[in-house]
Amino acid sequence: MEDVGTGVTAFERGDAVTVLPGVRPLRFGTYGETILVPDVAVVAQPPELSAVEAAALWVAHLTAYAPLVEIAEVGPGDVVLINAASSSVGLAAISIVRRLNATPVALTRTRRKADLLLRLGAEAVIVTDEEDVVGRTHALTAGAGAWVAFDAVAGPALTTLLHALAPGGIVVQYGLLSQEPMLFPLDVSARKLTITGYGLDLATDTELRRRAYRFVKDRVVAGAFRPVVADTFPLSAAAEAHAVLERNTHVGKIVLIP
């Protein structure tokens, strides 16, 4: 931290800090060598993590926290489908579901990421370009279906997830990677399924942000959460980093270093 404003008492010049996501991003951008952010968006860098790991931690884990812990209320024994599982948020979701004593099932488009997802904590992997998601889910759950789906894709993928859920299950939809129309099965109401969305509510809900921060920080301290960094690039190579993102062959977070 280079400097603090008048009235800021929680931090001082020289502190090692990281920035929480979503706090008035249109006003306080974070894509630069030197940035200005409100003090409520700043937290101390966990000493258990390097600066790069700390930079990779908060967006992913805080995005996954509310949908899984507070909205879906994932608990012991629940089977949770996680698509876009090799993304940083998907990997954070796998870790969170594990720590809630539930069962994370990772969905990924290609088999080349399957073994790594298993090593990173997924109980099972469904390769969506090769396998029947609904059939595999029912096989993994003795025909019951999954209780929760954490959806980053939407479009036709959401329809598939709904078919894979158990009666009374819930989809929390937080991303729009597909950008195709979403079609809802006719039996959604008969099976008492819940479909709900999630934006980055931490940006405006101070209490939610505090609960999410404490949940993640406590598990970082305990050694349970460790962000997966796929690669790092200097800020001067930002275009190359974006090209890597577009190829979508990485697993985890891409971090730019000023």
C-alpha positions as CSV (number, residue, x, y, z in Angstrom):
1,M,0.0,0.0,0.0
2,E,1.5,3.3,-1.1
3,D,-0.7,5.7,0.9
4,V,-4.1,6.0,2.7
5,G,-6.7,8.7,2.8
6,T,-7.6,10.9,5.8
7,G,-9.7,8.9,8.3
8,V,-8.5,5.5,7.2
9,T,-7.3,3.7,10.4
10,A,-7.3,0.0,9.6
11,F,-4.3,0.3,7.2
12,E,-1.2,2.3,6.8
13,R,1.5,2.9,4.2
14,G,3.6,-0.2,3.5
15,D,0.9,-2.8,4.5
16,A,0.7,-5.8,2.2
17,V,-2.9,-5.9,1.1
18,T,-5.2,-7.3,-1.6
19,V,-8.5,-6.0,-3.1
20,L,-11.9,-7.6,-2.8
21,P,-13.9,-7.8,-6.0
22,G,-16.9,-5.8,-7.1
23,V,-16.8,-2.7,-4.9
24,R,-17.9,0.1,-7.4
25,P,-15.7,-1.3,-10.2
26,L,-16.8,1.3,-12.7
27,R,-15.4,4.0,-10.6
28,F,-12.5,2.3,-9.0
29,G,-10.8,0.2,-11.7
30,T,-8.0,-2.3,-10.7
31,Y,-6.3,-2.8,-14.0
32,G,-3.1,-0.9,-13.5
33,E,0.2,-0.5,-11.8
34,T,-1.2,1.9,-9.2
35,I,-4.9,1.9,-8.3
36,L,-7.2,3.8,-5.9
37,V,-9.9,1.9,-4.1
38,P,-12.2,2.4,-1.0
39,D,-10.9,1.1,2.2
40,V,-13.9,-1.3,2.5
41,A,-12.5,-3.1,-0.6
42,V,-9.1,-3.7,1.0
43,V,-8.0,-6.6,3.2
44,A,-4.7,-7.6,4.6
45,Q,-2.8,-10.1,2.5
46,P,-3.0,-13.5,4.2
47,P,0.6,-14.4,5.4
48,E,-0.1,-18.0,4.4
49,L,-0.2,-16.9,0.7
50,S,2.2,-15.3,-1.7
51,A,1.2,-12.0,-3.3
52,V,0.3,-13.8,-6.5
53,E,-1.8,-16.4,-4.7
54,A,-3.5,-13.7,-2.7
55,A,-4.3,-11.8,-5.9
56,A,-5.9,-15.1,-7.3
57,L,-7.9,-15.8,-4.1
58,W,-10.7,-13.4,-3.5
59,V,-12.6,-13.1,-6.8
60,A,-12.9,-16.8,-7.2
61,H,-13.7,-17.8,-3.6
62,L,-16.0,-14.9,-2.8
63,T,-17.9,-15.5,-6.0
64,A,-18.5,-19.1,-5.1
65,Y,-19.3,-18.5,-1.4
66,A,-22.7,-17.0,-1.5
67,P,-24.3,-19.2,-4.1
68,L,-23.1,-22.4,-2.4
69,V,-23.1,-21.5,1.3
70,E,-25.9,-19.0,1.7
71,I,-28.3,-19.5,-1.3
72,A,-28.1,-23.3,-1.9
73,E,-27.1,-24.0,1.7
74,V,-25.0,-26.9,0.6
75,G,-24.6,-29.5,3.4
76,P,-23.2,-32.9,4.2
77,G,-24.0,-35.5,1.6
78,D,-25.3,-33.1,-1.1
79,V,-24.1,-33.8,-4.6
80,V,-23.2,-30.5,-6.4
81,L,-22.7,-30.2,-10.2
82,I,-20.1,-27.6,-11.1
83,N,-19.8,-26.6,-14.7
84,A,-16.9,-24.6,-16.1
85,A,-15.1,-26.5,-13.3
86,S,-11.6,-25.7,-14.5
87,S,-12.1,-21.9,-14.1
88,S,-10.9,-20.3,-10.9
89,V,-14.4,-20.0,-9.6
90,G,-15.1,-23.6,-10.5
91,L,-12.0,-24.8,-8.6
92,A,-13.0,-22.6,-5.6
93,A,-16.4,-24.1,-5.7
94,I,-14.9,-27.6,-5.6
95,S,-12.9,-26.6,-2.5
96,I,-15.9,-25.0,-0.8
97,V,-18.2,-28.0,-1.5
98,R,-15.5,-30.4,-0.1
99,R,-15.2,-28.3,3.1
100,L,-19.0,-28.5,3.5
101,N,-18.7,-32.3,3.5
102,A,-20.6,-32.5,0.3
103,T,-19.7,-34.1,-3.0
104,P,-18.4,-31.9,-5.9
105,V,-18.9,-33.3,-9.4
106,A,-16.9,-31.3,-12.0
107,L,-18.2,-30.7,-15.5
108,T,-15.7,-29.9,-18.2
109,R,-15.9,-29.9,-22.0
110,T,-12.7,-31.9,-22.7
111,R,-11.1,-35.0,-21.2
112,R,-7.6,-33.4,-21.0
113,K,-8.6,-31.5,-17.8
114,A,-10.3,-34.4,-16.1
115,D,-7.3,-35.9,-14.2
116,L,-6.3,-32.6,-12.9
117,L,-9.8,-31.8,-11.7
118,L,-9.8,-35.1,-9.8
119,R,-6.5,-34.3,-8.2
120,L,-7.8,-30.8,-7.2
121,G,-10.7,-32.3,-5.3
122,A,-13.6,-33.3,-7.6
123,E,-15.2,-36.5,-6.6
124,A,-16.1,-37.3,-10.2
125,V,-15.7,-35.6,-13.6
126,I,-18.3,-35.5,-16.4
127,V,-16.8,-34.7,-19.8
128,T,-19.7,-32.8,-21.4
129,D,-18.6,-33.1,-25.0
130,E,-18.4,-36.9,-24.7
131,E,-20.8,-38.0,-22.0
132,D,-24.5,-37.9,-21.2
133,V,-24.6,-35.4,-18.2
134,V,-28.0,-36.5,-17.0
135,G,-27.2,-40.2,-17.3
136,R,-23.8,-39.9,-15.6
137,T,-25.3,-37.8,-12.8
138,H,-28.0,-40.4,-12.1
139,A,-25.4,-43.2,-12.2
140,L,-23.3,-41.3,-9.6
141,T,-26.3,-40.7,-7.4
142,A,-28.0,-44.1,-7.6
143,G,-30.8,-42.6,-9.7
144,A,-31.6,-39.7,-7.3
145,G,-30.0,-36.8,-9.2
146,A,-27.9,-34.0,-7.9
147,W,-29.2,-31.6,-5.2
148,V,-27.4,-28.4,-6.4
149,A,-26.0,-27.2,-9.7
150,F,-23.6,-24.2,-9.8
151,D,-24.0,-22.8,-13.3
152,A,-21.5,-20.5,-15.1
153,V,-22.7,-21.3,-18.6
154,A,-26.5,-20.9,-19.0
155,G,-28.0,-21.5,-22.4
156,P,-28.7,-25.2,-23.2
157,A,-26.4,-26.3,-20.4
158,L,-28.9,-24.9,-17.9
159,T,-31.6,-27.1,-19.4
160,T,-29.3,-30.1,-19.0
161,L,-28.6,-29.3,-15.4
162,L,-32.3,-29.0,-14.6
163,H,-32.8,-32.5,-16.0
164,A,-29.9,-33.8,-13.8
165,L,-31.3,-32.4,-10.5
166,A,-33.2,-34.4,-7.9
167,P,-36.8,-33.2,-7.1
168,G,-36.5,-30.2,-4.9
169,G,-33.0,-29.3,-6.2
170,I,-31.7,-25.9,-7.0
171,V,-29.7,-24.3,-9.8
172,V,-27.7,-21.2,-8.9
173,Q,-26.9,-19.5,-12.2
174,Y,-24.1,-16.9,-12.0
175,G,-22.5,-16.8,-15.5
176,L,-23.5,-16.5,-19.2
177,L,-20.7,-18.1,-21.1
178,S,-23.1,-19.6,-23.6
179,Q,-25.1,-16.5,-24.5
180,E,-27.7,-18.8,-26.1
181,P,-31.4,-18.9,-25.1
182,M,-32.3,-20.8,-21.9
183,L,-35.1,-23.3,-22.2
184,F,-36.9,-24.6,-19.2
185,P,-38.3,-28.2,-19.0
186,L,-42.0,-28.4,-18.5
187,D,-41.6,-30.4,-15.3
188,V,-39.7,-27.7,-13.4
189,S,-42.7,-26.8,-11.3
190,A,-43.9,-30.4,-10.9
191,R,-40.4,-31.4,-9.6
192,K,-40.3,-28.3,-7.4
193,L,-37.0,-27.2,-8.8
194,T,-35.6,-23.8,-7.9
195,I,-33.8,-21.6,-10.4
196,T,-32.1,-18.5,-9.0
197,G,-29.4,-16.1,-10.1
198,Y,-26.5,-14.5,-8.4
199,G,-24.6,-11.4,-9.2
200,L,-21.7,-10.1,-7.1
201,D,-23.9,-9.0,-4.2
202,L,-20.9,-8.6,-2.0
203,A,-20.4,-5.2,-3.7
204,T,-23.4,-3.7,-1.9
205,D,-24.0,-6.0,1.0
206,T,-21.5,-5.2,3.8
207,E,-22.6,-8.0,6.1
208,L,-22.5,-10.6,3.3
209,R,-19.0,-9.4,2.4
210,R,-17.9,-9.7,6.0
211,R,-19.3,-13.3,6.3
212,A,-17.8,-14.3,3.0
213,Y,-14.4,-12.9,3.9
214,R,-14.3,-14.6,7.3
215,F,-15.4,-18.0,5.8
216,V,-12.6,-17.8,3.2
217,K,-9.9,-16.4,5.5
218,D,-10.5,-18.9,8.2
219,R,-10.0,-21.8,5.7
220,V,-6.9,-20.2,4.2
221,V,-5.4,-20.0,7.7
222,A,-6.3,-23.6,8.3
223,G,-4.6,-24.6,5.0
224,A,-7.9,-25.8,3.4
225,F,-8.0,-23.2,0.6
226,R,-5.2,-22.5,-1.8
227,P,-5.9,-20.8,-5.1
228,V,-4.8,-22.5,-8.3
229,V,-2.6,-20.2,-10.4
230,A,-2.4,-21.4,-14.0
231,D,0.2,-18.8,-15.1
232,T,1.5,-15.3,-14.6
233,F,2.3,-12.5,-17.0
234,P,3.8,-9.1,-16.6
235,L,1.3,-6.3,-17.1
236,S,3.1,-5.4,-20.3
237,A,2.1,-8.8,-21.7
238,A,-1.6,-8.4,-20.9
239,A,-2.5,-9.1,-24.5
240,E,-0.8,-12.4,-24.4
241,A,-2.6,-13.2,-21.1
242,H,-5.9,-12.5,-22.7
243,A,-5.0,-14.7,-25.6
244,V,-4.4,-17.6,-23.1
245,L,-7.8,-16.9,-21.6
246,E,-9.5,-17.0,-25.0
247,R,-7.8,-20.4,-25.9
248,N,-9.4,-21.8,-22.7
249,T,-6.8,-24.5,-22.2
250,H,-5.6,-23.4,-18.8
251,V,-6.9,-24.6,-15.4
252,G,-7.1,-21.9,-12.7
253,K,-6.3,-18.2,-12.5
254,I,-4.2,-16.1,-14.8
255,V,-2.5,-13.3,-12.8
256,L,-1.0,-10.1,-14.2
257,I,2.1,-8.8,-12.3
258,P,2.7,-5.0,-12.5
